[in-house]
Amino acid sequence: MTGPIEVERVLGHPVHPLSKAQAVAAVVRQGGTHRPGAYVCLTNAHTTVESQRSPALRVAVEDAFLSVPDGMPLAWILRHRGHPHTEKVTGIEYMPMVASAGLGSGLRHFLYGGRPGVAHRAALRLEELVPGVQIVGAVAPPFVSIPDWPIADLRRELDRTKPQILWVGLGAPKQELWMQVMSKVLDVPVMVGVGAAFDYLAGTVSAAPDYLRHVGLEWLFRLAVEPKRLWRRYLVGNSTFVYLVLREELLRQVRWHDP
């Protein structure tokens, strides 16, 4: 894939209609440039709805190098709009795929996020899945607001280890807002926000079975596992997403047929 990356908009939210292979190749290529400042957002129904209420989140995704569909509803919408190759890209798949694709060029990876010890355990699991991957650091962040985020220690560690890819597991929308701010101050070619992928790799949270992920029901599994934390996101957020998308598609059809 060369040249400008095509972008679609769902509820005004930018999403790139890419296959998994294209999303992987783009990050590996960017990691090899040694030019800092790029970051990747994994966009789903939750972040799309949140961006309707948060101008800061909308700007963060607009500034991203890539916004890839992390959810079957977005993939289905983009396929319906004429992008049949579009695939859902989840963090738990993306990390080992990028790590494997970057072996030949010796890409160096750093994991930043999760509760204490989770990033380290996720790194060990990634090393099992992709033998030979170069993971040069795994750090748990402080629990503070973004304006107060201390970065001196992280910057020193990144200067010392020199990763090309910084995996960020802070949860949405915090990680998107964080990456936008840090893209201007951290010397890393590409950051990728992968949400709960660290927990899945570390085994602290159960991942949905493949058959549920492939039919768009991963959210139902996650809701069953963490109902107190996720009920509002999925029951209220998903309903809002469906309503807003149906309204948008209806308006698109009206404009299309309007003489």
N, C-alpha and C positions, 0 to 999 in steps of 0.2 A: 504494500500500500504506500503510494507516494502522493505528494501534492497535498492540498488542503483536505482536511477530514470533513466529510459532509455532516451536517447537523440538522436534526429535526427539533421541533418544540412541542411539548405536551404541557398544556396549561401555561404556556409561556416559558416553561423550564427547558433549557437545552439538554438534549440527549443525542449522543452519537450512535447511529445504527450500525454497530459493528458485530462481527462474529467474535467468538472467543479468541480464535487465532489472530485476528486483526488487533484486538485489544492487547493481547500479549506482545505481539510484534512491535506495536507502537511504544509500549513502555520500555521494552528491551532496547529499542533503538534510541529512545530519549535518554535512557540511563547511560548509554555509551557515548553521548555527546560531551559529557563533563560540563555542560552549561547548566547552572543552577536555576531554580525558580519554577519548574513545572510541577503540577500536581494533578491527581486523578480523583474524581468523585464517583462513587458507585451509587447511582441514582435509583430510587425505588418510589413506591407510592407514598411512603411516609415523608421523604424529603421533598417530593413534588408538592404535596399538600402544605408542608411547613413553609415552603418558599412563598406560598401565597400570602402568608402572614408575616414573613421576615424578609424585608428588603436586603438585610445584610447577607442572609443565606443565598438569595437570588444573585447578588453580586459575586459572592464567593464561587458559585457554580459557573457563572458567566466567565469568570477569570480563569477557570480550570483549563488545563491542557486537554483533558478528556472528561466527559461525563457519560459513563457507560450504564446500560440498563441492568440494575441488580433487582430483578423481579420479572416474573413472567407477564404480568399485565402490560408493562412498558414494552417488552419484546413483542407481544401480540399486537399492540397498537402500531409499532413501527413496521412490522411485517404487513399489516393491513394497509399501511400507507405506501407500500411498494418497495420495502427493503426485506426481501425474503430470507436473507442470510443472517439477519439480526438474531443474536443469542443472548440469553441471560448470563451475566458474569457475576458470580458471587465471590466474596473474599476468600472463602475456604477453598475454592477451586483456583482462583486467580493466583494466589501466593505460590503454590507448588508449580503451576504452569509457567509463570514468569521465572521462577527459580531454575526450572529445568531448561527453559529456552535460553537463559543467560549463562549457562555453564560454559559454553564454548568461548564466550568473550570474557569470562572471569568476573562477572558482575558481583559486587559486594553489597550485602543486605544488612539493614539495621532495623530492629523491631522496637517500636515505641508505643506503649499503651498498656491497658489492662490493669488489673489489681497486682499488688506485689507478687512477684514470682511467676505470673501468668505468661509474660512475654518470653521469659527464659524457657519455660516448659514448651511453649509454642515453637520456639527456635529449635529445641531438641527434636520435636516431632517433625519439623520441616527438614531437618538434617536426615532423619530416617526415610522420609518420603523421597528426598532428592539427594542421594549420596554425592558428595563433592561440592555441594552448595557452600558458598562463602558467607557465613553469617558473622559479622564483626561486632555485633552489640545487641543487647536486649535489655531495655530499661522500662521500669514502671514510672509513669508521670506523677506529679503532685496533683492533689485535688483542689485546684484553685480556678478562679475565673480567668478567661483568656487575657484581659488587660494586665492581670497581676502575674502572669506566667513567668517563672524564672527560667531563663534559657542559657545562662552562662555555662552551667555544668554540661548541658546537652551540646551546646556549641563546641565546647572543648573536646568532648568525646567524639563528636562527628569530625572535627578537625584532625583528631588523632587516628581514627579508624578509616576515614575517607570512604564511606559507602556511596554507591551510585543510586541505590533505592532505599528510601526510608518508608517502611510500612507503619502506618498510623492507625492504632486501634483505640480511638477515644469515643466512639459512638456518634451517631448522627443526631443533630446537626453540628455538634461541637467540633468534630474533626474537620468538617469542611471550613468552618470559620477559622479554626486554628491553622489549617494549611495555608489559607489565603494570607494570613498575617505572617506566618513563618517562611513562606516562599520568598519573602523579600529580605530575610535576615539569615537564613540557614544556607550553607554552601552544599546543597544536595541537588543533583540533576533532576530527580523526580521523587515526589512523595505520593503514596497511594493510601487513601482512607478505606480501611477494610472492616470497620465496625467490630462485630463480635467474632471475627475470624480467629483472633488469638484464643478466645475461650474455647472455640470448637477444636482448634488444633491441640490445645493444652488438655482437652478432655474435661474441663470444668463445667461445660454446658454441652448437652447432647445435640448433635446436628440432626436435621431431618433426614429421613431415608431418601435415597435417590429418586424413588418412584414418586414421592410427594413433591420433591423439588421440580421434577420435570413436568408436572401437570399443574403447577402454580399453587400448590397447597402447603408450601413450606410455612407460611404464616400461621396456619392452623396448628401445625405441630409446635411451633415456637410459643404460641398462645397457651397450648396445653402444658408446656414445660414451665413457662414463667407467666402465669395469668395475672398476678398482681402488678408486675412491671409493664406488661405489654397489652393489657386489655384495651386501654384507651387508644393506643396506636393502631391496633388492628380493627377493633369493632367500630370505633368512631372514625379513625383516620381512613380506613379502607372504604367505608361507606361514603365519606366525603369525597374521596378520590373518584369512585365510580360515578357519583352524581355529577361532579364537575367535568369529568371526561365525556360523559354522555351528552351533557349540555354543550360542551365545546364541539363535539363531533356533529351534533345536530346543526349548530350554527355554521359549521364548515360546509355541510351539505346544502344548507339554504343559500349560502353565498355562492356555492359552486353552480347551483341551478338558477340563480337569479339572473334574468336577462339584462 
